[in-house]
């Protein structure tokens, strides 16, 4: 199936106009549906009118057309703020994690000309102009180098970097005006960090460096593989890598229990290696960043734009946190959270107690020395409900440090994947070796 393409709008006012149309369309739909419902004798709440499937679908479609930071904010909200936005909006914004409208060939050629030179096609014996994937920052094309190697070429949408800051501000403003997110919600810390993260993700040379480092980290790893960077065909806005075949990891829900257990436990082990050994974490938990190779049994790791490096003092805080959670030591948990920077100065005792309860819930997989059944635990929903109660009912809006926020994003994504694949395994047993060694040691054979 050929994906419908559309030109990426890059002028400040054209992007703002497209975003403003979201608010106008939502308001119009609310008025129309409200009039119709009242005529039928119904008395729907404003929330029900705002959160109609038509409104949410329109928002998701418009953000997918805009791409760039506008789409990425939707992704961040659907993953990171699930405890602050209605589940209906979170579910539909999840569509934005891997589906964007591709740019037309003329725009694509212009970017490639600018980045690789007017004679860039001489570097390839074949270049497929229809993308094999389209996401928020760029789209991916299949090609063959003049040496005959199959590669994946990621091409960034034009002038995306220029629109990041204004897009982030405008999306939140207009979603608030539309009533699609609560006016009381304080997203500022998240949004400031989102801007910086997006600028990093829009730097393909920086991503290439992270990809190369992870290639070194995992060169002898069992069960994992990453693409190899083609430096000569890589620039600020074009990233060329060896092509990695594989199936979407979600399809493993039909695989044997042995395969599902092996894959999920290896991804959790990778997380512990990232935090406690490598000192850097690929923090984007998008399922599309994982492919499974049935013939080799390996998981392909993709997209290293959201890689964050962590200081030893930060990882030491999480080592203390996990050890305290295992011991069910709330005093130790509180001390570790304070070291990480979780608590605001003005926090009330009952709010602190709720934060500790929330953290204990998040640490349930390591609370007992036994297999944890992610499929039956409903952990993501319970965490969202507790988070919503803390912010909405108790008025505690303090956002953890950005480093913690993006690490939690990665952990939450693994929880969701483990639940989707209905996996049960002993997480504590896998984690403990990393907690009793220094961050410079690798306690487990790769």
N, C-alpha and C positions, 0 to 999 in steps of 0.2 A: 504494500500500500504506500503510495506517495503522500508524504506529509504536506499539507497546505502551508505555504510560506507567506510571510509578510515582512515588509521593510521595518527595521528596528527604528522607532522614533528616537532621535537624539537631541533635538532642540529643547532647551529648557522649558519653553512655553508649550511646545507640542506635547511634551511628556506631562506637564502639569495639567494641560487641558484634558488629556486622556484620563488622568487620575481624577480630576474634578467630575468627569462624566460618571465615574463610579458612584460618587455620593449622590449626584442628581438622579441617576437611574434607580438607586436604592430608595430614595425618598419618593420618587414617582410610583414605584411598585408598592410601597407601604400605603400611600394614599389610595391607589386603585384597589388593592386587595382589601383595605380597611372599609372602603365604601361598599364593596361587594358583600363583605361579611356582615356589615351592619344591616344591609338591605335584606339579608337572609335571616335576620334576627339573632345573629351571633355577636358576641362581645369579646373579640380576641385581644390579647395584650399586645402592647407595642413590641415587646420582645419577640412574640410569635410572628408578627408581621415583618419585622426586620430580619429575623432569622429564617425566612422562607427559603426553600430549596432554590427557587428562581433567583433570589437576591444573592445567595452565596455562590451559586454557579456563575452568575454574572461577574462577581468580584474575582473569582478564581480565573475565569477566562480572560478578563481584562489584564490581570497581573501577568498571566502567561504570555499575552501578546506584547506587553511592555518589556518583559525580560529584565535583566540587570538587577539592580538593587530593589526595584519595586517587587519583582518576583521573589527575591531572596528574603525580603521582610516577611512575606507570606510563609516561606519555608521556616524561618526562625520562629514565627509565632506558632506554627503548627507543631513544631518539635519542642521548643523551649518554654513556651508559655501556655502549655496545655492546662496548667492549673489556674490560669487567669482568664481564659476565653471559653465560651460555650463549646461543649463537645461537638455540636453540629458544624460550627465554623472550623474547629480543629480538623475534623475528618475531611471536610471538603478542601481546606487549604493543603491537606496532605497531597492532593493531586499535583501541587506545584513542585513537588520534590524532584520529579524527573521528566515532566512534560512541558516543553516550551514550544512556541511557534518558531520554526527555523527561518532564517533570513533568506531572501531570494539570491540567486546566483550572482547578480550584478554587485550586490553589497559584499558578498563573499569574496569575489575576485578583487574588489577594491582593497579589502583588508589584506589579502595575500600579497597583492602588488606592493602595498605599503611596507609590509613586514619582511617579505622574502625577496623583493625585487620583481621587476616586470617579467623576468625570464624564469620565474619560479617553477613553471610547468616542466621545464627541462630537467628538474630534479626528480621528476616522477615519470614512470612509464605508464602509470594509470592513476587517475584521481577521480573518485566518485563524488560528484557535486551534490547529490542528495545525501543529507547527513544520516548517520546511523544512530545518532542520539542528539537531543537538543535540551539544554538545561538553562540555568538562569544567567550565567556569565558568557557561555559560548556553546558551540555545537561541534560534534565530532564527525570526521570524515574518514572513510576507508581509502587507502592509497597503497601504491607500490613504489618503492624507491627505484632509482635507475640501476641499483645493484640487485633488484628483484625481491627485496624484503618487503613483506606486508607490514604496513604501519597504520597507526591511528593518529590523525592530525586534528588537534583541538584548536579551533579558530574562535577568537573572542569577538563578540558583537561590537560594532563600531561605537566609539566614544562612550562606552559603558562607564569607564573610570570617571568621566566628567559629570555623570549624573548621579553618582552614588550618594553623596551627602544630601542633596535636595530630594532625591527619591525617598530616602529613608524618612526624612522629616515629613514630606508630603503624604506618604502612604499612611502613616500613623494619624496625622491630622485629619485626613479625609475618612479613614475608617472610624475614627472617633465621632466625627460629625455625622456619619451615617448611622451611628449607634451600634456598629458591629463589634466594637470592643468597649469595655467599661470606661467611662470618663475618669473614674477614681484610680484606675491602674497606672502605676508609675513605671513606665518602661524606659526611662531616660538612660539609666546605666547600661541596660541591654542594647539600646539603640546606638549609644556612643561607641560601644564595643563592636556592634554590628558594622558600623561604618569602617572602623579600622580593619576588621576582619575581611570585609569586602574589598578594601583597597589591597590587602595582601593577596586575596584570591584572584584579583585582576592582574597580578604580576606573575606572568607565566614563567619567567626566569626563576623567580623565587620558588615556585612550585616545582620546577625542574630540579632545583637544588635539593628540595625536600625529598623528591622521588629518588634521586641518586643516593641520598643518605640512607633512606629506608632500604634501598637495594643492597647497600653495604651491611646494614643491621641484619638483614634477613637472607644474606647470601648462602648461608648453610642451614637455613630454617627448613623444618619438615612441615609440609602441608600448606605452605604459603608461597606466593610468587608475586612480583611486581614488574611492571613494564620497564624497559630500558630506554633512556632518553636518547634521542638523536639530536645532539647539540647543534650540528650544522644547520638543521632545519627547525630550530627553535629560536624564538624572539620574545619580546615583551608580550605579544598578543597571539603568538602561535606556538603550540607545544606539540612536537612530533615524538611519538613513542612507538616501541614495538607493539604490534597488534596482539592482543590477548583474547583468545576465544574462550567462551564459557557460557553457562546458562545462568539466568537470574537466580539469585540464591533463594528467593521465595519458593521456587519450584521444588526445593528439597522437602517441602511438607509432605510429598508423596514418596520420599526416599525411606530406606530402612532406618530403624531406630539407631543402629550402629553408626551409619553415616551421619545422621543428624547430630548425634551425641559427639562424634569426633569433630565435626566442623564447628559447632558452637563452643565446645570446650577449648578448641584451638584459638578461636577468636577472643575468648575471655583471657586465655593465657597471653595472647598478643597484647591485650590491653594492659595486663599487669607488667609485661615487659616494657611497653611504652612508658608507663608511669615510673616504674621503679628501676629500670635498667637503662633504657635509651634516653630518658629525660625529655622526650618529646612525644606528642600524641596527635595522630590524625583524628580530629575531633568531629568530623562530619559523619553522622551515623546513617546517612541515606542508604537504603538497601541497594540502590543502583550502583553503589561503590564496591559491591562484592559480586564476583562471578564464581560459579563452581564448575570445575572441569571434571566431568565424570570419568574420563579416561585416565587421568592422573590422580584424582582424588584431592587435588589442590584447590585452594581458594585464591582467586586473583584479587589483589587489592588495587583499587583505582582512586584517582582524584586526591591529591595531596595538597590542594590549595589551602585547606583549613588546618594545616599542621601548626601546632603551638609547642613552644619549648618551655619546660618547667624547671624552676630552680630547685636545688636540693632541699631548701627550707620548706618549700611548698609540698613536695612529695613526702617529706618527713611528717608534715601535718596529717597527710592521708594515711601514712603508715600507722601513726598513733591512733587515728580515728578508727581504722579497721580493727586494730588490736583491741581497742576499748570496746568496740561493738561486739567482737567475739566474746569478750569477758562480761558483756552486759553491764559495763561500767559507765554510768551516765556522767559521773564526775570527769572521767577521762575523756568521754565524748565531748563534753562541754569545753574542756581545755583544748582539745584538738581543733574544734570548730572555731574557738577564739583565735588560735594560732593561724588558721587558714583565713580568718577575717569574716566569719559568718554573721556576727552579731553587730547590730547598730547600737550606738551608745544609749539610745533612748528606749531600748527594749524592756518590756514589762515582764515580770516573773512568769505570768501565765503564757505570754507569747514565747518566752524561752522554752518553757515546758513543751509547748506545741512543736517548736522547731526540733527539740530532742526526740519527740515522738515521731515526727516526720522522718528524721534521719534513721531512727531505729527501724522504721518500716522499710526504708530504702535498703537497709543492711540485712534484711531478712534472709537473703540467699546465703550469707555467711554466718548467721546467728546460730546455726546448729551444724554439727559435724555429720551431715547426712545429705543425700541427694535432695535438691530443691526442685520442685515441679513447677516450672515457669508457666506451663500451659494451664494449670489449675489455679495459680496464685492470684490472678487478676491484679498484679502488682501495679501496673501503670495506672489503672483506673483508681485504685485506692490512694496512690500517691497524688494524683490529680485532685481527688476530693479533699484530701488533707491539706494540700497546698491552697486550694480555693477557700477552704474554711479559715485558714490562717490569714489570708489576705483580705477576703471579703467580710468575714464575721469578726475577726479580731483586729483588723486594720493594720497588719504588719506588712509593709511593702519593701522592707530592706532587701536589696539584691546582693547576693554573694559576689565576691570578686570575680572579674571576668574569667580568669583562669579556671576557677571552680565551676563557673556556669558552663563553660564549653566542655569541661571534663564530664560534668553531669549529663550534658547532651549526649556524649559518646556512650556513657553507661546506660542511659535510658534507652538509647537506640539498640544496644545489645539485649537489654531486657525484652524489648518489643520483638526483636528477631527470635530470641529464645522462646518466647511465648507463641509466636506465629508458627514456629517449627515444633512446638509441643515437646520441648526437651527437658529432661530431668537429670541433673548431675550434681556432684558434690563440689560446690564452688569454693568452700573454705579450704578443702584439701588442695585445690589448685593454687589458691592465693597464699597460703601460709609460708611456703618457701621464700616468697618475695618480701615478706614482712620481717623475716629474721636475718636477712642479709643486707649489707649496705647497698646503696644505689649503684655502686661501681661494679658489683658482682652480678653475674648471671647465674641464679641458683638452679636453673632448669636447663637441661640440654635442649637446644632448639630442634 
